[in-house]
Structures are given as C-alpha cells and as structure tokens.
Amino acid sequence: QVQVVESGGGLVQAGGSLRLSCAASGSTTSLISAGWYRQYPGEERETVATISSSSDGSANYADSVKGRFTISADKAKKMVYLQMNSLKPEDTAVYYCKVLLGWLYYWGPGTQVTVSS
C-alpha cells in the first residue's frame, strides 16, 4: 500500500520559517517528480512549487513564493521538502504534497500552515 504523508506544518509568526516534509512509502518504483500545492478555504488548489527528481532536478515556483520557498527531493529516500522562509499571512493554507512514483501520481492528506500577523 502506497502512503504519502506530510509533516512540519504549524503556527508561525509573519517573517518566520517552516520546513515541510513529505514521505512516500510502500512503493518499489522510482520517485520521478514531485510538487507542493496549497488550498485556501473555498478556493481551488494551486501550485506552489514543482521539481523533477531526475538527473537535471529542475524546479519551478509560483511567482508569489519565488525567492522565499525552496523545494528539494531525495530520490533514494523518496522524500520531498519545502523550505518556507519570510512567511506572510497570505501563505496561510493547507499544503499538499504530490509525488510521481513510476507511472502514477499520489497525494498526501495535507498539513495546515498558519501565519499570524
């Protein structure tokens, strides 16, 4: 059974930092790519950052987080991370991890990030 679980969310003051982790387990296939997404109440889920865990390891970021957030991945451990710096109240949302394992995509259940003014 494939399992994807996020951790590291919580409450932080504006200007602070959090590091989110995403652990994928139960699969013998390779981690090909991954992404972090967030969802505000009553709105559609939006892309925060994506990364290819292939040899090039290219990453892309939403304009709203560029320069503040960094996505990384450990292919061998099937782990994905999101370092979040200079957090703003508008970053408050549920953050979700999505991973491509072999031919299939999997979503985590999400973790709450709350940034206070």
N, C-alpha and C positions, 0 to 999 in steps of 0.2 A: 504494500500500500504506500503510495507516494504521499508525503506530508511536507507542506511548506508553512513555516511559522515565522512571523516577525517578532522582534523584541526591541526594547530600547526606548519606546515611547514614554511620554510622561508630561509633567508640567514644568515649564521653564519660563523665566522672565525674558522680556524682549532684550535682544543683544546676546543672549546666551547660546549654548550649543547642545546638541544631542547627536548621538550616533545610533542609527537604526541598523539592526542586523536581520538577515533573512537566511534561514537554514532550510535546505532541501534535503530530504532523506527518503529512503525506500526505493530508490531507482538506481539501476546499474548503467543507465545511459549517461552521456556526457552533458554538462551544462554548456549550452551553446550561446545563449544570450539572456539578459535579464533587464528588468526595469522597475522603477518605483513610481507609483501613482498616488494621487490624493483625491479625496472627495469631501466637499463641503456639504453641510446639511441641505437637502433638497436640490442638489445640483448633480450634474454628470461627473463621473470620474475623469480626471485629467492627468496627462503625462507630466511627471516631474523630471525624470532622468532615465536614460537607457544606456546599455553597454553591451558590446559584443565580447564574449569570453573566448573568442577565437584568438589567433596569434596577434592580430592587429590591436585588439582591445579598445576599439574606438568607442567614445562616449558622446552623448548629446544631452543637452539640458534645455528646459523651458527658460525663456527669457527672464521670467520673474525670479528664478533661483540661480541663474548663471553668476559665477563668481562667489557664491555663498555656499552652495552644496557641491559635494563630490561623491560620485558613485564609483565603487570598486567591486571586484569579484575575485574569489579564489576558486578556480576551476576544479582543482583536485578535491577540495573540501566541499564543493557545491554550496558556497556561502556568498552572499551579496551584502554590501554595506552601503549606507548613505550617511555621510558626514554632513551635518547641518550646522552651519555657523551663522552668526549675526541674525538670529531668528527674529521674525516680526510677527505681530498679532495675526496678520493675514496668512501666515503659514499654518494656523490652527486648522486641523483637519484630521481625518482618518487616513493613514498612509498604508498602502498595499504594495506587496511585492509580487511580481510576476516573473516566472522563470520558464525558459525553454529547455526542456530535458529531452534530448534526442529530437523526435518529431513532434512532441506535444508540449503545450503550454499549461502551466498550473498557477493558480492564485493562492496567496495566503489569506487568512481571515482578517487581517488589518490590525493596526495598532494606533491608538489615539495620541496625537501630539497637540498640546495646548500651550500657547504662548501668551502670557499675560502682559498687559501694558505697564 
